[in-house]
């Protein structure tokens, strides 16, 4: 299992976290063109490339 991180921030336990980001794929609202299910994973993968 791949450990996903948002903005390369360290992961913490659920109990000690202030914010939870749940990457839930959902394709039920798209009548055509499947593929939105990979969106949450792609956002987390691309977030480590952001510059501030």
C-alpha positions in Angstrom: 0.0 0.0 0.0 1.3 3.4 -1.0 1.4 6.1 1.8 -0.1 9.2 0.4 0.9 12.7 1.6 -0.5 16.1 0.9 2.1 18.8 0.1 4.7 16.4 1.5 3.5 17.2 5.0 4.1 14.4 7.6 1.1 12.2 8.3 -0.2 11.9 11.8 -2.6 9.7 13.6 -6.3 10.3 13.1 -6.7 11.1 16.8 -4.1 13.9 16.7 -5.0 15.4 13.3 -6.7 18.8 13.0 -7.8 18.1 9.4 -8.4 14.9 7.5 -8.2 14.7 3.8 -10.0 11.7 2.5 -9.3 10.8 -1.2 -12.7 9.4 -2.1 -13.1 8.6 -5.8 -16.7 9.1 -7.0 -17.9 8.6 -10.6 -21.7 8.5 -10.0 -22.2 12.1 -11.0 -20.5 11.9 -14.4 -22.9 10.6 -17.1 -20.1 10.0 -19.6 -16.3 10.0 -19.7 -15.2 7.8 -16.9 -11.9 8.6 -15.2 -12.8 11.0 -12.4 -12.3 8.2 -9.9 -8.5 8.7 -10.3 -8.8 12.4 -9.5 -8.2 12.3 -5.7 -5.1 10.2 -6.1 -3.8 12.5 -8.9 -4.3 15.6 -6.7 -2.3 14.0 -3.9 0.5 12.9 -6.2 0.7 16.3 -7.8 0.6 18.2 -4.5 4.3 17.6 -3.8 5.2 19.5 -6.9 3.7 22.8 -5.7 6.0 25.7 -4.9 5.1 28.4 -2.4 
